[in-house]
Structures are given as structure tokens and as C-alpha cells.
Amino acid sequence: MVSQKSHHDRRVQRTRQTLQRAYLEIVREKLTSKTIRDAERCFLATTIQEIAERANVNRGTFYLHFPDKYMLVEAVTREQFRQVLTDTFPAIPQWDYQSLHLVALTVLQTFEQKYQHEYQTSTVLLPLLERTAHEELTSLLVAWLKAAHSERIYAPLETRARIISWAIFGPAVQWSQEEAKISAEEMAHLITQTILKGTELPST
């Protein structure tokens, strides 16, 4: 029974991955630039029938795995951002400047590639991208805090992770849509210093 379930789970995972690859192939063929606007244009122009045909499955199989193409794109976005974080994150992370700076820099560079220091007005992909990326960043921080501060947590772990995640994510989104007055490295330094040391306002 366990073996059958494991085989079924692997088959489901393979089909989901095939559908995700099919979508990415179609969009890459349609893209004329790397802007989020063009990515959204390609997304809206791509049909479920196209994706199913490219994946060599029928529409019914698509709907067994995703209720619509929005959920497919969310899965693609989540997997891509998770992979970026996984590839960047140290194998044995320490709660220190170097590790936190690396995560902040990775998030900054990821959104810089998406937004290219221009204010974006996408109503479809941007909310999905930002929500998914923030959730993945928070999940990573939860695991990190659990490993690094197992004996010294003075607030709910998930709450601390959300606070730190917003401290990275919020400035990264804003910086990547504005004119770049400081580099990604400098911004990552400011974010990291603020998280580790606070604002250090003088006492009154």
C-alpha cells in the first residue's frame, strides 16, 4: 500500500512538473522582452489548451492538477523562488551578518530583475509574484530561526519570521521599482544592519 501511494505521488509530481515546463516553454517563445508587462501579456495570451498540448496531456489531466492557469503560474513562481533561495542559502546557516546579508541581496537581485527599477502596474502577475515570494521567504526564515535559535526564542517563531521577512521583502520591492540611488549590495547592508541591530535611535 505504501509503495503504491509513493508511486502515485511520484507520478503526480512528474505530471505537475511537465505542465510547469510546458508553460515556461510557451511563454519563453512568446516573450519579446524581460519586463513584467511582457510576461503578463504572454500569460494572458497562453491558453490551458496550449499548455496541455505542449505537455502531451488532455485538458482533463490539467484540471486534475491545477484548477486554472493562475494556480499553475503560482506553482511555477513558488518553485523558482524557492530554488533561488535554496541555491543561495548556506548549507549550515548561522544567524549572522554574512548569512542574512546573502539572503537580503538575493531577494533584492530577484526583484531587480523583475522590476528593473521601474514602477509596475501589473494587476495579474505582480500580486501573485509578491505574495508567493514573501511566503517562501517567510518559510525559509522559520526553518532558519528554528535551527539557529531553538533555545533562545523570546517571541512566537512564526511572528519573528514574518517581521524579518517584511524587513527584507518590503524594501526590496520598493527599491527595485525606484531609481537606483544605491546599489543592491548597499541596500542589502542597510537591511541586514537594521534587522540585526535595530534603528539604534538615541534615547530621550
C-alpha positions in Angstrom: 0.0 0.0 0.0 2.8 2.4 0.9 4.7 1.5 -2.2 1.6 2.2 -4.4 1.0 5.5 -2.7 4.6 6.5 -3.2 4.4 5.5 -6.9 1.2 7.6 -7.3 2.8 10.6 -5.6 5.8 10.5 -7.9 3.6 10.2 -11.0 1.5 13.2 -9.8 4.7 15.2 -9.2 6.1 14.3 -12.6 2.8 15.4 -14.3 2.8 18.7 -12.4 6.4 19.3 -13.4 5.7 18.5 -17.0 2.8 21.0 -17.1 5.0 23.7 -15.5 7.8 23.1 -18.0 5.3 23.3 -20.8 4.0 26.6 -19.6 7.5 28.0 -19.3 8.5 26.8 -22.8 5.4 28.5 -24.3 6.0 31.8 -22.5 9.7 31.9 -23.4 8.8 31.5 -27.1 6.3 34.4 -26.9 8.4 36.8 -24.8 9.9 39.8 -26.6 11.5 41.4 -23.5 12.2 40.6 -19.9 9.7 43.1 -18.5 6.9 42.0 -16.2 4.5 43.6 -18.6 5.6 41.4 -21.4 5.5 38.3 -19.1 1.9 39.2 -18.2 1.0 39.7 -21.8 2.3 36.2 -22.6 0.5 34.7 -19.6 -2.8 36.2 -20.7 -2.3 35.0 -24.2 -1.5 31.5 -23.2 -4.4 29.1 -23.0 -4.8 25.9 -21.0 -5.3 24.0 -24.2 -1.8 25.2 -25.4 -0.2 24.1 -22.1 -1.9 20.7 -22.2 -1.0 20.1 -25.8 2.7 21.0 -25.1 2.7 18.7 -22.1 1.1 16.0 -24.2 -1.8 15.6 -21.9 -5.5 16.4 -22.2 -7.4 19.3 -20.6 -8.9 16.9 -18.1 -5.5 16.0 -16.8 -4.5 19.6 -16.5 -7.6 20.3 -14.3 -6.7 17.3 -12.1 -3.6 19.1 -11.1 -4.4 22.8 -11.3 -7.9 24.5 -11.1 -6.8 27.2 -13.5 -3.7 28.6 -15.1 -3.3 31.1 -12.3 -2.6 28.3 -9.9 -0.1 26.8 -12.4 1.8 30.1 -12.5 1.8 30.3 -8.8 3.3 26.9 -8.6 5.9 27.8 -11.2 6.8 31.1 -9.3 6.9 29.4 -5.9 9.3 26.7 -7.2 11.6 29.1 -9.0 11.9 31.4 -6.0 12.3 28.5 -3.6 15.1 27.2 -5.8 16.8 30.6 -5.8 16.7 30.8 -2.1 17.9 27.2 -1.7 20.8 27.7 -4.0 21.8 30.8 -2.2 21.3 29.7 1.4 24.4 28.4 3.2 24.3 24.6 3.9 24.7 25.3 7.6 23.3 28.8 8.1 24.3 30.9 11.1 22.2 33.8 12.4 24.9 36.3 11.5 25.6 39.2 9.2 27.0 37.1 6.3 24.1 34.7 6.0 21.4 37.4 6.4 23.1 39.8 4.0 23.3 37.0 1.4 19.5 36.3 1.7 18.7 40.1 1.5 20.9 40.5 -1.5 19.3 37.6 -3.3 15.8 38.9 -2.8 16.9 42.4 -4.0 18.5 41.0 -7.1 15.5 38.8 -7.8 13.1 41.7 -7.7 15.5 44.0 -9.6 15.4 41.5 -12.5 11.6 41.6 -12.4 11.0 45.3 -12.0 14.2 46.9 -13.5 13.8 50.0 -11.3 10.5 51.0 -13.0 7.2 51.3 -11.3 5.0 48.4 -12.5 1.2 48.4 -12.8 0.6 44.7 -13.5 -2.6 43.6 -11.9 -2.2 39.8 -12.5 1.4 38.6 -12.1 2.8 41.1 -9.6 0.4 40.4 -6.7 0.9 36.7 -7.3 4.7 37.0 -7.5 5.0 39.2 -4.4 2.7 37.0 -2.3 4.4 33.8 -3.3 7.9 35.1 -2.8 7.0 36.5 0.6 5.5 33.2 1.7 8.6 31.3 0.6 10.9 33.8 2.3 9.0 33.5 5.5 9.0 29.7 5.4 12.8 29.7 4.9 13.2 32.1 7.8 11.0 30.0 10.1 13.3 27.0 9.4 16.4 29.1 9.9 15.2 30.6 13.2 14.2 27.1 14.4 17.7 25.8 13.8 19.6 28.8 15.0 17.6 29.9 18.0 16.0 26.8 19.3 16.8 27.7 22.9 16.6 31.4 22.7 13.3 32.3 21.1 11.5 35.1 23.0 8.6 35.5 20.7 6.5 33.2 18.6 8.8 31.8 15.9 6.4 32.5 13.0 5.8 36.0 14.2 9.6 36.8 14.3 10.0 35.2 10.8 7.2 37.4 9.4 8.7 40.5 10.9 12.1 39.8 9.5 10.7 38.7 6.1 8.8 42.0 5.8 12.0 43.9 6.7 13.7 42.3 3.7 10.8 42.0 1.3 9.3 45.5 1.7 12.4 47.5 1.0 13.4 45.1 -1.8 10.1 45.7 -3.7 10.3 49.4 -3.2 14.0 49.7 -4.1 13.6 47.6 -7.3 10.8 49.9 -8.6 12.6 53.2 -7.9 15.6 54.8 -9.5 18.6 53.0 -8.1 20.3 55.6 -5.9 22.3 52.9 -4.0 23.5 49.5 -5.2 21.9 46.2 -4.3 25.0 45.5 -2.1 24.5 48.7 -0.2 20.8 48.2 0.2 21.4 44.6 1.5 23.8 46.1 4.0 21.3 48.6 5.3 18.6 45.9 5.6 20.9 43.5 7.4 22.2 46.1 9.8 18.7 47.2 10.6 17.5 43.7 11.3 20.5 42.7 13.4 21.0 46.0 15.3 17.7 47.8 15.0 17.4 51.5 14.2 19.6 52.5 17.2 17.6 55.7 17.9 19.1 57.8 20.7 17.2 57.6 24.0 15.4 60.7 25.2 
